[in-house]
């Protein structure tokens, strides 16, 4: 197990399902994972005809990147294409509920979770009908259902995609603003691209985030580090500009 501390973010490369078994009850305020949905992504034909070979398998076999070029280092070609072939066991959810006061679970419609009125829907503004038009998250909050609308690439601030199921930072920020409160300790057992980590960094929440796949973990940590450096650079320039302006007025 590898642990990296990045400000208010604790990033862990390891098996979260084993780790959370060792944690005491209610040690986190909010669990906010994006577990594998068991939609058999390895074999998905993306709306094509029966027998059509999946995009993931074609990429893995090198059909999309033969001869090099920009597609040579695409995420699906380097990471495990079977990331979504099995759902978490029931004991995972038992421990997740045990260690946290509240939960927001992406893909909640795929799992045997209790009824809730506090469902979250994300309208992805997906232009292609052979892809999912929206995603759902189950929540433990007794609140009206909420809808968030916006593309997966982050609107005007284009986010480079480093993970097959990457969600945009703006979405996590919007949800945290609506559901989290200052001082909350948050856990994400399936970190993926670390979009939640970037959102927590910007909003000041303490987060413990896991990623089991080493390739994905390294990419996600580098993404978070880059964002933190950019934030520090921008803050430094902003403070310098404020100091210059104040000195001028004096």
N, C-alpha and C positions, 0 to 999 in steps of 0.2 A: 504494500500500500504506500502510495506516494502522496504527501500532503504539502501543498504550497499555500502560503498565506499572502494574500494580495490585498492589503488594506482591510476593509470590512468583509472581504470574501475569503472563505476557506475552501480551496479547491482540492478535491481528493480523487486520485485515480485508484479505483478499487471497486469491490462488489458491495454496493449499498445495501442489498437485501440481507447480507450477512451482518453488516455493520449495525443496522438499525435494531437488530435483535438484542444488541448489547446496551442500548440506550435506555435511560430511565423514563418513566411515564411523564408525558406532557413537558418534555424539555424544550420543545419548539412551539412557537405560537402559531405558525402556519407551515403546512406542507404544500408545496406547489410543484408537483412533478409532471412530466410528460412521458408516461410509460409507453412501452411498445403496445400497439393496439391489437396485435394478432390478426392483421388483415392480409398476411401472406404477401408482403410487398415484393419478395423475391420473385414471385410468379405473376405479379399483376401485369395485365396486358394494356392498362391505361385506356380501357374502352374499346380496344381493337377487337377483331373477330376471334372466335374460339381457335385455340391452337397457336395464336400469335406469341412469339417469344418475348418475354418481358424486357423492358428497358434496362433493368438492373443486370439481367443475365447477358444481354448483348454488350453492355459496357464492360462487364467483367471479362468477357471473351475477347475484348479488344476490337470489336467491330466498329465502334465509334471513334477509336483513337489510333487506328492503324496508320503508320507513317508519321506519327507525332502530331504536332500542332497543339492548339489551345486545349483540346479535350484530353490530352495525355494525362494530365494530373487531376482530372475531375474527381470529386469526392467519392462517387459510386465506384470508381475503378480502384481506389486505394483502401477504402474502408470495407467492413464486413457487410455484404449485401443481405445477410440474413438477420439484420437488426430487428425485424418486426415479425418474425415467424412464430413467436411464442409469447403469450401474455404472462404477466407476473403471477406467481402462485397466490392462492387466497391468503396465505399467511403473511405475504408482503403487505396486503391491505390491512390485515389485523394489526400488524406492528406500526404501520403508518398512522393509523387512527390512535393507537396507544401512545405514540410519542409526540403527537401534536394536538393542539387545541382545536384548530380548524384546518380544513383542507380545500384546495382547488386542484382538481385532477383532470388534465386534458384527456380526451377520449373516454370520458365517463360513460358515454352511451354504449361502450363496448364491454363494460365491466359490471358484475353483479353488485351494484351499490344501492344504498337505501334511496327511496324517493326523496326528491328535493324540489322546492320551488325556486331555489336560487341558481338555476342553470345559467351558464354563460355561453353565448353563441358568437362566433367570430365569422363575419361575412368577409371572405377572402378577396372579393372582387375578382374572382377567377374568370377569365374570358373564355376558357376552354371547357366545354360541357363534359368532356370525358375525364375531368378531374373533379374532386370534391369542391362544391361551391362554398361550403362553410364547415367549421369544426365546432364541436361542443366540449364544454368543460363542466364537470360535476362540481358543486361546491357544498360545503356544510353550512353555509350562511343562510339565515332565514331572511332573505331579501328578495325583492322582485327580480325576475329574470332580466338579464342585461344583454344588449347587443352591441358589439364593437365592429365597425366597418373600416376596412382599409386593406391595401395590398400587402403581400408578404415580403416585399422588397424594401419596405420602410418609407414609401412615399417619395418626397423630394430628396431625402437623405438615403441614397441607395446603399443597401447593406450587401456585402459580398457573401455569397452562400458558401458555407463550409460544411454543412451537414444536411442529409437528405430530408429531415423533418424540421428544419430550422424555422422558428417563429420570429417575427420582427421585434426589435427592442421596444418600439412605440407601443405595441400591444401589451407587453408586460408592464410597462410604465403606467398605462391607462388603468389596467386592472389593479395594480398595487395602490394607486391613488384612490380607487374606489373601495378597496376591500382591506387594505393594511392600515395600521396605525403606527405612529412613531414609536421606535423602541422594539418593534417586533423582531423576534429571531425566526428566520425562515430556513427551511431545508428543501433542497431539490435533489431527488435520488436519481434522476435521469437527466444530466446536464446538457447533453448534446452540444449545441453551439455556444452555450453560455449566454444566450440573450437575456435570461433572467438575471445572471450575474452582473451584466452591464447595467441593467435597469436598477438593481439593488445598489450598485456602486453609486450611480448618479443620484438616487433618492436617499441614500444613507442607511439602508437596512443591512443588518448583519445576516449573512447568508452562508450556509454550508452546502456545497454543491458537489455531486459525484458524477463521474463518468467512467464507465468500465472499460471502454475501448481505448487503448493507448494512443492510437492515431488521432481519434477524435478529441481526446483529452488534450494532447499537445497543441492541436490546432486551436481549440477553444481557449486554452490558457494564453496562447499568443495573441488571440483576438482581444481578450480582456486586457492584457498588458498594453497592447497598442492603444486601446481606447483610454486607458488610464493615463498613458503618456500624453495623448492628445488633450485630454481634459486638463491635466496639469499645465500644459503649454498654453492653452487658451486662458486658463485662470491667471497664470503668471502675466500674460500680456494685458489682460483686463485690469489686474491690480496695478501694473506699471502705468497704464493709460490713466487710471484714476488718480494715481500719485502725481503724474505730470500735470493733470488738469487742476488738482487741488493746489499744487505749488504755484501754478500760474495765477490762480485766483487770489492767493495770498500776496 
